[in-house]
Each structure stands twice: as structure tokens, then as C-alpha cells.
Amino acid sequence: MSIYADAVFAPIDRDLALERVAGGNETEVYRSDDGRFVAKLKHELGGSSAEALAEAKRMRAAADAFAACLGPRYSIPSYHLLARDSEGRVQILVVQPYLHGARPLCTLNYRAMPVAERQRLARELRAIIRRAEAMLLRTGSMPDLYGRTSGGRAERHVNRSLRRLPQRLWSFLVQRTILRSHNLLYTADAERPVVLVDYDFVRQGLLYRAIYYLMRLGLFWRDRVVIRVVLEGGARRAVH
């Protein structure tokens, strides 16, 4: 268990110390003491009140758009708070409900799933892909259905280095299929079976975003093949 203490958690925690439960490409994720919420923090975004407020508005607009794209079946609410950290910087704290029992797709043992469960999951993932594609073609943006993990700020710094570029490209193009997603959680709940928990937008420039999203659009077809082979291939053999 890793505990992180900082004044930035004052809006949701009295002792200012939360357990770190995950980390992404830019974000650290903490769980509230009562297990009701997760708090997401991007340490690099800290600054003045005006800067934080402007960025929070951008983040909230993107989160609202991505949640609307996926609909209530595949999304959860995000609340954006401004709080001053122990170093005096104003940070954006994103608070979401903590989904007890939910598991990232990358942790699932698909072979051990019952046939009917795999088939249901395949239908849900296809629906999510269709919604993301439609948003991209309509607006030029879409939610990140994949995500990356890190052990902390030091590891993220190393991962962003030029020497890690070949590894990042290999992961992006080959390894990170939708079935290995960190951002999609499987709940096995009939009302909300798969949910997106990351609503960050791409902050890089226009050219980068155009290339990134064009590649993502092509990789969705790879994901459809993976879904068919992994989730439905064995299911068909079992039926016959």
C-alpha cells in the first residue's frame, strides 16, 4: 500500500492522506478512505488559480463530451475541483465514484469466461467502438479507450524519453488492443457492464492529433478482429 499525503486532498479527506491505487501516462489515482471515491491528480498541471480554472473548464468540457458520446451505459460522472496543494500551487482534482469489484480489461482471463459472458462482452465492446468512431468522424476527437499505466512520476519521465520511443510505438500499434485496455473496466453489471474511467483529451498540437486519431481509426479494425477471434472464436467452437 502506497500512501500519499498532500493538502490538495482537503476537499474530500480530513487527514489529507490517500492510498495510491493506480497511475497513468499523466495521472496519479488515489482512493478515498471510505472507499467511495477515486481522486485523480495531474501534478504537472499545477499553477495559478486562473490557469487551473481555465484548464479545469477544458477538462470538464471534454469529459462531458466523451460521456455523452458513450452514454450512461458506458460512462461514469466526473467532478472537477480546484484545490491548493502543499507547495502552494492550485491543482485540478478530478473525483469519480469508486467502482467496487470492477476490473480493467487488461486483467481479465478471457479463456476462463463462460461462452455467453464473452459474447455479451464482445457486443458491448463493438458498441463502444462504434460510438467512439462516430464522435471522431463528427467532431475530430474521441475518448481514449486504451490508456497506459505507470508506477509514478519517475517512471512516467523515463517512459517519455526518446530511447523509449520504439517501445511506445510497438505498444501503441501492436500490444494495446482494446482487450488489454486500462481505461475500460469490466463490471459484469447488466445495467453498466463496461465503463470508461478516463476522460482526458489529447493536449498535443493539431498535426499530432490528426495523425494519432487517424491511426486509432485504423486500429479499431484490428480490435474488431481481436474481439472476433478471442471472444467469439472459442464461443463458436463451443456451440458447434
Accessible surface in RSA format (square Angstrom, percent):
REM  Atomic radii and reference values for relative SASA: ProtOr
REM  Chains: A
REM  Algorithm: Lee & Richards
REM  Probe-radius: 1.40
REM  Slices: 20
REM RES _ NUM      All-atoms   Total-Side   Main-Chain    Non-polar    All polar
REM                ABS   REL    ABS   REL    ABS   REL    ABS   REL    ABS   REL
RES MET A   1   189.05  97.9  99.90  66.1  89.14 212.2  89.88  76.4  99.16 131.4
RES SER A   2    62.11  52.5  54.78  73.1   7.33  16.9  34.36  73.2  27.75  38.9
RES ILE A   3    98.93  56.3  66.46  49.5  32.48  78.3  66.46  47.9  32.48  88.1
RES TYR A   4    58.42  27.3  56.97  32.4   1.45   3.8  46.92  35.3  11.50  14.2
RES ALA A   5    70.69  65.0  46.25  71.4  24.45  55.6  46.51  65.5  24.18  64.1
RES ASP A   6    15.59  10.9  12.04  12.0   3.54   8.4   3.41   8.0  12.17  12.1
RES ALA A   7    34.19  31.4  31.46  48.5   2.73   6.2  31.46  44.3   2.73   7.2
RES VAL A   8     0.15   0.1   0.15   0.1   0.00   0.0   0.15   0.1   0.00   0.0
RES PHE A   9     0.00   0.0   0.00   0.0   0.00   0.0   0.00   0.0   0.00   0.0
RES ALA A  10    61.39  56.4  41.34  63.8  20.06  45.6  42.28  59.5  19.12  50.6
RES PRO A  11    69.63  50.7  27.25  24.8  42.39 154.1  40.03  33.1  29.60 184.0
RES ILE A  12    48.34  27.5  16.39  12.2  31.95  77.0  26.41  19.0  21.93  59.5
RES ASP A  13    12.14   8.5   5.33   5.3   6.80  16.1   4.57  10.8   7.56   7.5
RES ARG A  14   245.33 103.0 212.71 108.4  32.62  77.7  89.79 122.7 155.55  94.3
RES ASP A  15    95.79  67.1  68.45  68.1  27.34  64.7  46.70 109.9  49.09  49.0
RES LEU A  16    59.48  33.1  59.48  42.6   0.00   0.0  59.48  41.8   0.00   0.0
RES ALA A  17    22.62  20.8  19.58  30.2   3.03   6.9  19.58  27.6   3.03   8.0
RES LEU A  18     0.22   0.1   0.00   0.0   0.22   0.5   0.22   0.2   0.00   0.0
RES GLU A  19    37.45  21.5  36.49  27.6   0.95   2.3   7.87  15.2  29.57  24.1
RES ARG A  20    52.49  22.0  41.20  21.0  11.29  26.9  15.34  21.0  37.16  22.5
RES VAL A  21    55.00  36.2  20.31  18.4  34.69  83.6  27.15  23.6  27.85  75.5
RES ALA A  22    45.79  42.1  38.74  59.8   7.05  16.0  45.79  64.5   0.00   0.0
RES GLY A  23     6.67   8.2   0.00   N/A   6.67   8.2   1.38   3.8   5.28  11.8
RES GLY A  24    14.72  18.2   0.00   N/A  14.72  18.2  13.95  38.3   0.77   1.7
RES ASN A  25    57.09  39.4  50.84  49.1   6.25  15.1  16.03  38.6  41.06  39.7
RES GLU A  26    53.02  30.4  50.86  38.5   2.17   5.2  17.94  34.7  35.08  28.6
RES THR A  27    11.88   8.4  11.88  12.0   0.00   0.0   9.91  13.3   1.97   3.0
RES GLU A  28     8.05   4.6   8.04   6.1   0.01   0.0   3.04   5.9   5.00   4.1
RES VAL A  29    20.24  13.3  20.24  18.3   0.00   0.0  20.24  17.6   0.00   0.0
RES TYR A  30     3.89   1.8   3.89   2.2   0.00   0.0   0.29   0.2   3.60   4.4
RES ARG A  31    62.61  26.3  61.08  31.1   1.53   3.6   4.55   6.2  58.06  35.2
RES SER A  32     7.62   6.4   4.05   5.4   3.57   8.2   4.05   8.6   3.57   5.0
RES ASP A  33    99.08  69.4  60.33  60.0  38.75  91.6  40.65  95.7  58.42  58.3
RES ASP A  34    90.86  63.6  55.35  55.1  35.51  84.0  46.05 108.4  44.81  44.7
RES GLY A  35    10.33  12.7   0.00   N/A  10.33  12.7  10.28  28.2   0.05   0.1
RES ARG A  36   149.37  62.7 139.07  70.9  10.30  24.5  46.98  64.2 102.39  62.1
RES PHE A  37    59.11  29.6  59.07  36.6   0.04   0.1  59.07  35.8   0.04   0.1
RES VAL A  38    14.89   9.8  14.74  13.3   0.15   0.4  14.89  12.9   0.00   0.0
RES ALA A  39     0.15   0.1   0.00   0.0   0.15   0.3   0.00   0.0   0.15   0.4
RES LYS A  40    27.51  13.4  26.01  16.0   1.50   3.6  21.57  19.4   5.94   6.3
RES LEU A  41     1.94   1.1   1.52   1.1   0.42   1.1   1.87   1.3   0.07   0.2
RES LYS A  42    13.15   6.4  11.60   7.1   1.56   3.7  11.59  10.4   1.57   1.7
RES HIS A  43     8.79   4.8   8.25   5.7   0.54   1.4   3.03   3.1   5.77   6.7
RES GLU A  44    95.87  55.0  64.68  48.9  31.18  74.2  61.63 119.2  34.24  28.0
RES LEU A  45    51.39  28.6  36.36  26.0  15.04  37.8  39.52  27.8  11.87  31.9
RES GLY A  46    17.72  21.8   0.00   N/A  17.72  21.8   0.00   0.0  17.72  39.7
RES GLY A  47    20.36  25.1   0.00   N/A  20.36  25.1  17.17  47.1   3.19   7.2
RES SER A  48    56.95  48.1  44.67  59.6  12.28  28.3  50.17 106.8   6.78   9.5
RES SER A  49    61.95  52.3  57.20  76.3   4.75  10.9  39.58  84.3  22.36  31.3
RES ALA A  50    76.10  70.0  62.18  96.0  13.92  31.7  68.96  97.1   7.14  18.9
RES GLU A  51   111.84  64.2 102.09  77.2   9.75  23.2  46.90  90.7  64.94  53.0
RES ALA A  52     0.76   0.7   0.07   0.1   0.69   1.6   0.66   0.9   0.09   0.2
RES LEU A  53    84.27  46.9  84.27  60.3   0.00   0.0  84.27  59.2   0.00   0.0
RES ALA A  54    56.51  52.0  50.14  77.4   6.37  14.5  54.62  76.9   1.89   5.0
RES GLU A  55    23.64  13.6  22.66  17.1   0.98   2.3   9.58  18.5  14.06  11.5
RES ALA A  56     8.98   8.3   8.22  12.7   0.76   1.7   8.50  12.0   0.49   1.3
RES LYS A  57   114.77  56.0 108.65  66.7   6.12  14.6  60.13  54.1  54.65  58.2
RES ARG A  58   129.34  54.3 120.74  61.5   8.60  20.5  53.29  72.8  76.05  46.1
RES MET A  59     9.46   4.9   8.19   5.4   1.28   3.0   8.74   7.4   0.72   1.0
RES ARG A  60   130.38  54.7 130.38  66.5   0.00   0.0  25.85  35.3 104.53  63.4
RES ALA A  61    62.43  57.4  50.15  77.4  12.28  27.9  57.38  80.8   5.05  13.4
RES ALA A  62    13.36  12.3   7.11  11.0   6.25  14.2  12.73  17.9   0.63   1.7
RES ALA A  63     7.12   6.5   5.30   8.2   1.82   4.1   5.71   8.0   1.40   3.7
RES ASP A  64    85.53  59.9  78.15  77.8   7.38  17.4  28.79  67.8  56.74  56.6
RES ALA A  65    43.31  39.8  32.09  49.5  11.22  25.5  40.50  57.0   2.81   7.4
RES PHE A  66     3.26   1.6   3.26   2.0   0.00   0.0   3.26   2.0   0.00   0.0
RES ALA A  67    28.01  25.7  25.34  39.1   2.66   6.1  25.70  36.2   2.31   6.1
RES ALA A  68    80.87  74.4  49.21  75.9  31.66  72.0  61.01  85.9  19.87  52.6
RES CYS A  69    14.82  11.2   0.95   1.1  13.87  32.6   7.48  19.0   7.34   7.9
RES LEU A  70     0.12   0.1   0.00   0.0   0.12   0.3   0.00   0.0   0.12   0.3
RES GLY A  71     9.19  11.3   0.00   N/A   9.19  11.3   9.19  25.2   0.00   0.0
RES PRO A  72   111.50  81.3 104.66  95.4   6.84  24.9 109.28  90.2   2.22  13.8
RES ARG A  73    91.05  38.2  87.12  44.4   3.93   9.4  41.82  57.2  49.23  29.8
RES TYR A  74     8.77   4.1   8.77   5.0   0.00   0.0   1.71   1.3   7.06   8.7
RES SER A  75     8.10   6.8   7.02   9.4   1.08   2.5   0.02   0.0   8.08  11.3
RES ILE A  76     6.45   3.7   1.43   1.1   5.02  12.1   4.41   3.2   2.04   5.5
RES PRO A  77    61.74  45.0  49.48  45.1  12.26  44.6  61.13  50.5   0.61   3.8
RES SER A  78    23.74  20.1   4.06   5.4  19.67  45.3   3.10   6.6  20.63  28.9
RES TYR A  79   118.46  55.3 115.14  65.5   3.33   8.7  85.83  64.5  32.63  40.2
RES HIS A  80    36.53  20.0   7.60   5.3  28.93  74.0   3.82   3.9  32.71  38.1
RES LEU A  81    60.62  33.8  57.43  41.1   3.19   8.0  60.62  42.6   0.00   0.0
RES LEU A  82    70.66  39.4  42.14  30.2  28.52  71.7  42.40  29.8  28.26  76.0
RES ALA A  83    11.77  10.8   3.78   5.8   8.00  18.2  11.77  16.6   0.00   0.0
RES ARG A  84   135.82  57.0 123.12  62.8  12.70  30.2  49.52  67.7  86.30  52.3
RES ASP A  85    11.11   7.8   5.41   5.4   5.70  13.5   2.97   7.0   8.14   8.1
RES SER A  86    79.00  66.8  40.70  54.3  38.30  88.2  36.52  77.8  42.49  59.5
RES GLU A  87   136.81  78.5 101.65  76.9  35.17  83.7  46.10  89.2  90.72  74.1
RES GLY A  88    37.20  45.9   0.00   N/A  37.20  45.9  24.21  66.5  12.98  29.1
RES ARG A  89    78.43  32.9  76.64  39.1   1.80   4.3  39.90  54.5  38.53  23.4
RES VAL A  90     8.91   5.9   8.81   8.0   0.09   0.2   8.81   7.7   0.09   0.3
RES GLN A  91     1.13   0.6   0.77   0.6   0.37   0.9   0.44   0.9   0.69   0.5
RES ILE A  92     5.55   3.2   2.16   1.6   3.39   8.2   2.16   1.6   3.39   9.2
RES LEU A  93     0.00   0.0   0.00   0.0   0.00   0.0   0.00   0.0   0.00   0.0
RES VAL A  94    13.83   9.1  13.83  12.5   0.00   0.0  13.83  12.0   0.00   0.0
RES VAL A  95     8.94   5.9   8.94   8.1   0.00   0.0   8.94   7.8   0.00   0.0
RES GLN A  96     3.18   1.8   3.18   2.3   0.00   0.0   0.00   0.0   3.18   2.4
RES PRO A  97    40.01  29.2  37.73  34.4   2.28   8.3  37.73  31.1   2.28  14.2
RES TYR A  98    57.25  26.7  45.47  25.9  11.78  30.7  17.02  12.8  40.24  49.6
RES LEU A  99    40.91  22.8  30.33  21.7  10.58  26.6  33.57  23.6   7.34  19.8
RES HIS A 100   134.60  73.6 104.42  72.6  30.17  77.2  76.50  78.8  58.09  67.6
RES GLY A 101    70.41  86.8   0.00   N/A  70.41  86.8  44.36 121.7  26.04  58.3
RES ALA A 102    20.07  18.5   0.82   1.3  19.25  43.8   0.82   1.2  19.25  51.0
RES ARG A 103   114.41  48.0 114.37  58.3   0.04   0.1  45.00  61.5  69.42  42.1
RES PRO A 104    42.34  30.9  42.34  38.6   0.00   0.0  42.34  35.0   0.00   0.0
RES LEU A 105     0.27   0.2   0.00   0.0   0.27   0.7   0.00   0.0   0.27   0.7
RES CYS A 106    47.19  35.7  17.06  19.0  30.12  70.8   9.80  24.8  37.38  40.3
RES THR A 107    84.49  60.1  51.14  51.8  33.35  79.5  58.63  78.8  25.86  39.1
RES LEU A 108    16.91   9.4   1.04   0.7  15.87  39.9   1.61   1.1  15.30  41.2
RES ASN A 109    97.49  67.2  83.52  80.7  13.98  33.7  35.22  84.8  62.28  60.2
RES TYR A 110    25.39  11.9  22.25  12.7   3.14   8.2  22.25  16.7   3.14   3.9
RES ARG A 111   227.50  95.5 200.34 102.1  27.16  64.7  77.03 105.3 150.46  91.2
RES ALA A 112    74.70  68.7  39.26  60.6  35.44  80.6  50.70  71.4  24.00  63.6
RES MET A 113    19.34  10.0  11.87   7.9   7.47  17.8  14.02  11.9   5.32   7.1
RES PRO A 114    84.14  61.3  72.23  65.8  11.91  43.3  84.12  69.5   0.02   0.1
RES VAL A 115    43.76  28.8  39.85  36.1   3.91   9.4  39.85  34.6   3.91  10.6
RES ALA A 116    54.75  50.3  51.15  78.9   3.60   8.2  51.90  73.1   2.86   7.6
RES GLU A 117    32.06  18.4  31.48  23.8   0.58   1.4   5.40  10.4  26.66  21.8
RES ARG A 118    19.89   8.4  19.89  10.1   0.00   0.0   2.25   3.1  17.63  10.7
RES GLN A 119    56.55  31.6  56.47  41.3   0.08   0.2   7.31  15.6  49.24  37.3
RES ARG A 120   123.40  51.8 122.94  62.7   0.46   1.1  48.70  66.6  74.70  45.3
RES LEU A 121     1.87   1.0   0.11   0.1   1.76   4.4   1.56   1.1   0.30   0.8
RES ALA A 122     0.00   0.0   0.00   0.0   0.00   0.0   0.00   0.0   0.00   0.0
RES ARG A 123   137.75  57.8 131.43  67.0   6.31  15.0  65.02  88.9  72.73  44.1
RES GLU A 124    23.59  13.5  23.05  17.4   0.54   1.3   3.01   5.8  20.58  16.8
RES LEU A 125     0.00   0.0   0.00   0.0   0.00   0.0   0.00   0.0   0.00   0.0
RES ARG A 126    54.39  22.8  54.30  27.7   0.09   0.2  24.43  33.4  29.96  18.2
RES ALA A 127    17.71  16.3  16.76  25.9   0.95   2.2  17.31  24.4   0.40   1.1
RES ILE A 128     0.00   0.0   0.00   0.0   0.00   0.0   0.00   0.0   0.00   0.0
RES ILE A 129     0.00   0.0   0.00   0.0   0.00   0.0   0.00   0.0   0.00   0.0
RES ARG A 130   133.08  55.9 127.63  65.1   5.45  13.0  56.04  76.6  77.04  46.7
RES ARG A 131    99.26  41.7  93.38  47.6   5.88  14.0  22.61  30.9  76.65  46.5
RES ALA A 132     0.00   0.0   0.00   0.0   0.00   0.0   0.00   0.0   0.00   0.0
RES GLU A 133    23.49  13.5  23.49  17.8   0.00   0.0   8.16  15.8  15.33  12.5
RES ALA A 134    50.49  46.4  40.91  63.1   9.57  21.8  48.09  67.7   2.39   6.3
RES MET A 135     9.67   5.0   9.61   6.4   0.06   0.2   9.61   8.2   0.06   0.1
RES LEU A 136    16.30   9.1  12.01   8.6   4.28  10.8  12.01   8.4   4.28  11.5
RES LEU A 137   134.71  75.0 100.15  71.6  34.56  86.9 103.61  72.8  31.10  83.7
RES ARG A 138   160.94  67.6 124.87  63.7  36.07  85.9  75.39 103.0  85.55  51.8
RES THR A 139    78.58  55.9  40.04  40.6  38.54  91.8  50.20  67.4  28.39  42.9
RES GLY A 140    46.81  57.7   0.00   N/A  46.81  57.7  29.75  81.6  17.06  38.2
RES SER A 141    31.93  27.0  31.93  42.6   0.00   0.0  24.91  53.1   7.01   9.8
RES MET A 142     7.07   3.7   3.27   2.2   3.80   9.0   3.27   2.8   3.80   5.0
RES PRO A 143     1.36   1.0   0.00   0.0   1.36   4.9   0.00   0.0   1.36   8.5
RES ASP A 144    42.34  29.7  36.16  36.0   6.18  14.6  17.67  41.6  24.67  24.6
RES LEU A 145     0.87   0.5   0.46   0.3   0.41   1.0   0.46   0.3   0.41   1.1
RES TYR A 146     2.13   1.0   1.97   1.1   0.16   0.4   1.97   1.5   0.15   0.2
RES GLY A 147     6.19   7.6   0.00   N/A   6.19   7.6   5.97  16.4   0.22   0.5
RES ARG A 148    64.26  27.0  53.92  27.5  10.33  24.6  17.32  23.7  46.94  28.4
RES THR A 149    76.09  54.1  60.93  61.8  15.16  36.1  32.64  43.8  43.45  65.7
RES SER A 150    10.39   8.8   1.02   1.4   9.36  21.6   4.90  10.4   5.49   7.7
RES GLY A 151    52.10  64.2   0.00   N/A  52.10  64.2  26.94  73.9  25.15  56.3
RES GLY A 152    13.46  16.6   0.00   N/A  13.46  16.6  13.46  36.9   0.00   0.0
RES ARG A 153   115.75  48.6 104.95  53.5  10.80  25.7  35.25  48.2  80.51  48.8
RES ALA A 154    81.59  75.0  68.76 106.1  12.83  29.2  77.71 109.4   3.88  10.3
RES GLU A 155    80.58  46.3  74.05  56.0   6.53  15.6  30.64  59.3  49.94  40.8
RES ARG A 156     3.32   1.4   2.47   1.3   0.86   2.0   3.16   4.3   0.17   0.1
RES HIS A 157   140.11  76.6 136.34  94.8   3.78   9.7  85.25  87.9  54.86  63.8
RES VAL A 158    49.87  32.8  47.53  43.0   2.34   5.6  49.87  43.3   0.00   0.0
RES ASN A 159    21.18  14.6  20.95  20.2   0.23   0.6   4.17  10.0  17.01  16.4
RES ARG A 160   107.67  45.2  87.36  44.5  20.31  48.4  47.94  65.5  59.72  36.2
RES SER A 161    36.61  30.9  25.96  34.6  10.65  24.5  36.55  77.8   0.05   0.1
RES LEU A 162   145.43  81.0 132.58  94.8  12.85  32.3 134.65  94.6  10.77  29.0
RES ARG A 163   175.17  73.5 143.30  73.0  31.87  75.9  74.44 101.7 100.73  61.0
RES ARG A 164    64.59  27.1  64.49  32.9   0.10   0.2   6.88   9.4  57.71  35.0
RES LEU A 165    65.59  36.5  65.59  46.9   0.00   0.0  65.59  46.1   0.00   0.0
RES PRO A 166    90.67  66.1  82.04  74.8   8.63  31.4  86.03  71.0   4.65  28.9
RES GLN A 167   107.10  59.9  99.54  72.7   7.56  18.0  39.21  83.5  67.89  51.5
RES ARG A 168    56.90  23.9  52.07  26.5   4.83  11.5  18.12  24.8  38.78  23.5
RES LEU A 169    84.33  47.0  84.21  60.2   0.11   0.3  84.33  59.2   0.00   0.0
RES TRP A 170   142.64  57.2 139.28  67.4   3.36   7.9 131.75  70.2  10.88  17.7
RES SER A 171    23.16  19.6  23.16  30.9   0.00   0.0  12.32  26.2  10.83  15.2
RES PHE A 172    20.12  10.1  20.12  12.5   0.00   0.0  20.12  12.2   0.00   0.0
RES LEU A 173    71.21  39.7  64.28  46.0   6.93  17.4  64.28  45.1   6.93  18.6
RES VAL A 174    69.90  46.0  60.40  54.7   9.50  22.9  62.37  54.2   7.53  20.4
RES GLN A 175    75.09  42.0  73.32  53.6   1.77   4.2  13.62  29.0  61.48  46.6
RES ARG A 176    30.72  12.9  30.63  15.6   0.09   0.2  15.09  20.6  15.62   9.5
RES THR A 177    15.34  10.9  15.25  15.5   0.10   0.2  12.67  17.0   2.67   4.0
RES ILE A 178     0.00   0.0   0.00   0.0   0.00   0.0   0.00   0.0   0.00   0.0
RES LEU A 179     7.57   4.2   6.66   4.8   0.91   2.3   6.66   4.7   0.91   2.4
RES ARG A 180   135.84  57.0 134.47  68.5   1.37   3.3  35.55  48.6 100.30  60.8
RES SER A 181     0.80   0.7   0.00   0.0   0.80   1.8   0.80   1.7   0.00   0.0
RES HIS A 182    55.51  30.3  46.52  32.3   8.99  23.0  23.98  24.7  31.53  36.7
RES ASN A 183    10.48   7.2  10.48  10.1   0.00   0.0   0.00   0.0  10.48  10.1
RES LEU A 184     0.00   0.0   0.00   0.0   0.00   0.0   0.00   0.0   0.00   0.0
RES LEU A 185    25.42  14.2  25.42  18.2   0.00   0.0  25.42  17.9   0.00   0.0
RES TYR A 186    12.00   5.6  10.84   6.2   1.16   3.0   4.06   3.0   7.94   9.8
RES THR A 187    38.55  27.4  15.93  16.1  22.62  53.9  16.83  22.6  21.71  32.8
RES ALA A 188    68.08  62.6  34.62  53.4  33.46  76.1  40.30  56.7  27.78  73.6
RES ASP A 189    68.46  48.0  60.38  60.1   8.08  19.1  20.61  48.5  47.85  47.7
RES ALA A 190    84.50  77.7  62.38  96.3  22.12  50.3  73.79 103.9  10.71  28.4
RES GLU A 191   139.36  80.0 130.22  98.5   9.14  21.8  50.83  98.3  88.53  72.3
RES ARG A 192    79.27  33.3  79.14  40.3   0.13   0.3  16.04  21.9  63.23  38.3
RES PRO A 193    13.49   9.8  13.49  12.3   0.00   0.0  13.49  11.1   0.00   0.0
RES VAL A 194     0.08   0.0   0.08   0.1   0.00   0.0   0.08   0.1   0.00   0.0
RES VAL A 195     0.00   0.0   0.00   0.0   0.00   0.0   0.00   0.0   0.00   0.0
RES LEU A 196     0.00   0.0   0.00   0.0   0.00   0.0   0.00   0.0   0.00   0.0
RES VAL A 197    21.91  14.4  21.85  19.8   0.06   0.1  21.85  19.0   0.06   0.2
RES ASP A 198    32.44  22.7  31.14  31.0   1.31   3.1   4.26  10.0  28.18  28.1
RES TYR A 199    15.45   7.2   6.47   3.7   8.98  23.4   7.39   5.6   8.06   9.9
RES ASP A 200    39.97  28.0  32.76  32.6   7.21  17.1  14.46  34.0  25.51  25.4
RES PHE A 201    30.80  15.4  22.35  13.8   8.45  22.0  24.40  14.8   6.40  18.3
RES VAL A 202    32.24  21.2  21.36  19.3  10.88  26.2  26.28  22.8   5.97  16.2
RES ARG A 203    66.52  27.9  38.43  19.6  28.09  66.9  38.56  52.7  27.95  16.9
RES GLN A 204    84.66  47.3  76.91  56.2   7.75  18.5  34.41  73.2  50.25  38.1
RES GLY A 205    47.61  58.7   0.00   N/A  47.61  58.7  37.42 102.7  10.19  22.8
RES LEU A 206   137.14  76.4 129.68  92.8   7.45  18.7 129.68  91.1   7.45  20.1
RES LEU A 207   134.46  74.9 127.89  91.5   6.57  16.5 131.05  92.0   3.41   9.2
RES TYR A 208   108.28  50.6 101.62  57.8   6.66  17.3  72.47  54.5  35.81  44.1
RES ARG A 209    78.09  32.8  78.04  39.8   0.05   0.1  13.39  18.3  64.70  39.2
RES ALA A 210    57.11  52.5  41.17  63.5  15.94  36.3  51.92  73.1   5.19  13.8
RES ILE A 211    91.09  51.8  89.90  67.0   1.19   2.9  90.90  65.5   0.19   0.5
RES TYR A 212    37.67  17.6  34.70  19.7   2.97   7.7  27.65  20.8  10.02  12.4
RES TYR A 213    12.93   6.0  12.86   7.3   0.07   0.2  11.03   8.3   1.89   2.3
RES LEU A 214   128.13  71.4 120.17  86.0   7.95  20.0 123.01  86.4   5.12  13.8
RES MET A 215    65.94  34.1  56.61  37.5   9.33  22.2  48.36  41.1  17.57  23.3
RES ARG A 216     3.15   1.3   3.15   1.6   0.00   0.0   1.56   2.1   1.59   1.0
RES LEU A 217    43.28  24.1  42.91  30.7   0.37   0.9  43.07  30.2   0.21   0.6
RES GLY A 218    43.68  53.9   0.00   N/A  43.68  53.9  34.48  94.6   9.20  20.6
RES LEU A 219    23.03  12.8  22.65  16.2   0.38   1.0  22.78  16.0   0.25   0.7
RES PHE A 220     0.19   0.1   0.19   0.1   0.00   0.0   0.19   0.1   0.00   0.0
RES TRP A 221   159.04  63.8 158.08  76.5   0.96   2.2 139.45  74.4  19.58  31.8
RES ARG A 222    49.86  20.9  41.27  21.0   8.59  20.4  48.14  65.8   1.72   1.0
RES ASP A 223     0.00   0.0   0.00   0.0   0.00   0.0   0.00   0.0   0.00   0.0
RES ARG A 224    46.12  19.4  43.44  22.1   2.68   6.4  23.10  31.6  23.02  14.0
RES VAL A 225    91.87  60.4  90.59  82.0   1.27   3.1  91.82  79.8   0.05   0.1
RES VAL A 226    32.00  21.1  29.97  27.1   2.03   4.9  32.00  27.8   0.00   0.0
RES ILE A 227     0.00   0.0   0.00   0.0   0.00   0.0   0.00   0.0   0.00   0.0
RES ARG A 228   130.10  54.6 129.97  66.3   0.12   0.3  35.21  48.1  94.89  57.5
RES VAL A 229    95.01  62.5  85.97  77.8   9.04  21.8  88.55  76.9   6.46  17.5
RES VAL A 230    62.03  40.8  47.14  42.7  14.90  35.9  52.38  45.5   9.65  26.2
RES LEU A 231     0.00   0.0   0.00   0.0   0.00   0.0   0.00   0.0   0.00   0.0
RES GLU A 232    21.63  12.4  21.63  16.4   0.00   0.0   3.47   6.7  18.15  14.8
RES GLY A 233    16.42  20.2   0.00   N/A  16.42  20.2  15.44  42.4   0.98   2.2
RES GLY A 234    18.98  23.4   0.00   N/A  18.98  23.4  13.60  37.3   5.38  12.0
RES ALA A 235     0.07   0.1   0.07   0.1   0.00   0.0   0.07   0.1   0.00   0.0
RES ARG A 236    99.76  41.9  98.54  50.2   1.22   2.9  49.98  68.3  49.78  30.2
RES ARG A 237   180.82  75.9 161.46  82.3  19.36  46.1  78.30 107.0 102.52  62.1
RES ALA A 238    68.55  63.0  28.48  44.0  40.07  91.2  41.04  57.8  27.51  72.9
RES VAL A 239   105.76  69.6  72.96  66.1  32.80  79.0  79.47  69.0  26.29  71.3
RES HIS A 240   183.42 100.2 121.64  84.6  61.77 158.0  95.63  98.6  87.79 102.2
END  Absolute sums over single chains surface
CHAIN  1 A    12719.3      10344.6       2374.7       7553.5       5165.8
END  Absolute sums over all chains
TOTAL         12719.3      10344.6       2374.7       7553.5       5165.8
